[in-house]
Amino acid sequence: MMEKMIFGRFIPGSSFIHKMDPRAKLIFVFAFILLVFVANNIPTYVALIVFTVAVVFVSRIRLYFLINGLKPVMILMIFTFLLHIFFTKGGDVIVHLGFIKIYEEGLKQGIFISTRFLVLVFMTSILTLTTSPISITDGLETLLNPLKKIKVPVHELALMMSIALRFIPTLMDETDKIMKAQMARGSDVTSGPIKERIKAVVPLLIPLFVSAFKRAEDLATAMEVRGYRGGEGRTRYRQLKWGIRDTIALLVLVLLGVALVYLRMNF
Amino acid sequence: MDIKLQEIGYSYAKDTPFEKRALYEVNIDIENGKYHAIIGHTGSGKSTVLQHLNALLKPTEGQIQIGEKVIVAGKKEKDLREVRQKVGIVFQFPEHQLFEETVLKDICFGPMNFGVSEEDAQKRAKHFIQMVGLDEAILEKSPFDLSGGQMRRVAIAGVLAMEPEVVVLDEPTAGLDPRGRQEIMELFYSLHKERNLTMILVTHSMEDAARYADEMTIMHEGRSVMQGEPRKLFSDAQKLAEYRLEVPHIIQFQKSLEAQIGHNLGKLCLTEEELAEEVGKVVRRERDQA
């Protein structure tokens, strides 16, 4: 069950996007998220879709992974789509069934918003699929560095993030083990009536919490005995390098932005 | 209860790009009432086999017969409760499964899930807590206040209290001190002898397999490569080395002893006691002749 989870999974590769500096990728994705909101008509959405498809192609990530990443947000997408279909009014009525009226505008908005979700999820999935968690944290820490001036504990935040990411697989393994142990004792979260399943969560969560706290304590002790005292004066093993391809990528994004604004104003 | 694994194959994350093959054509026959050891090097597939024994994992190929129940690859099984009650598993580091407020409740958890009344479950708890060598007073304590060794015993009592017909042990003594190790292993052995429980021991300790098992299966790279009596399997050290296994220390010792005194004992000894007896026989014979 756990092994099918795709979220936050890094797939090593050597594509243009894999080789980009994590800082560039973060800026890229963040700016793209903002750009998505510029789109408001058919040409702009088409442009977004074409751009996303191009990025998917360049990343050489198999579509399987992206579709899988979509699963968790599928319900949200369908929900907003239906919400727009039934409640947005405007334009001609295209379907009339009893008290239900579907307007042209509703359908259009529904499709637009779903597309928005789709491109956002694809883009962010590409970020996490092509960048190792460690580089994402490194990139984030460097990007947020200026905030140190206003006393934001940037290094600590980055450390927390990398520890959290590091322990996701460990906790998953642990969950799997405890789940099996309790299943062998006759309590099963994966099947049976809902009421039974909810009852079976407690025997799973308590041991998981206990071991997570133990692990955290051990980690803290291990860090302390090795003299850890924050990011002060620390050098890095992995140096981030901004290359020509990063500048190119950001320029391409600027072009997309210009194109979107142009399409929005002229159509 | 007999357990028969026939041509079992298993892949983790089947039909995804992360698919990983763990087992190929595994055949194991576990006879009712026997003490069966499954040994193999790390990554040989022992733990995957173990999870098939009470249908926590279902084979992707082949079929398993657990008592009356037959589990065939690709077929949905609804009611596995009975199988899980009859085959109890003591996992590696079983203390991680403790969760209740008191030891008593935790031991009762398994039996009550299988429909035993609270009263009976508590009776069982009292019985099994003594059997694993702990005091009855511990029943009222929180399992999280106990020492590691005590927690292990409580967890074992929790599995035994389900009164399974088959007990599967996955490295039950990992992380214990030598004394605790021996006590726990002796406990399982006496259970096996007294109640005629079928025991399945998954281990990489050749010593434990040699000392306790009636029958032994060797796993190597996801396949079951040999099955037979320990004395027979351990007689071929070369073959074992191919599977990255060593013969028990006591056999190594016997070999070097035989080489030194230039006399063959004629019998492969699986335990220290056995060897001492054989050596004693030789010494007595020599003395009588002199």
Interface residues (C-beta under 8 A of the other chain):
Chain A: E3 K4 R62 Y64 F65 E174 K177 I178 K180 A181 Q182 M183 A184 R185 G186 S187 V202 P203 I206 P207 V210 S211
Chain B: Y12 A13 T16 P17 F18 Q51 N54 L56 R81 R84 Q85 G88 I89 F91 P94 H96 Q97 L98 F99 F109 G110 N113 F114 F144 G158 V159 M162
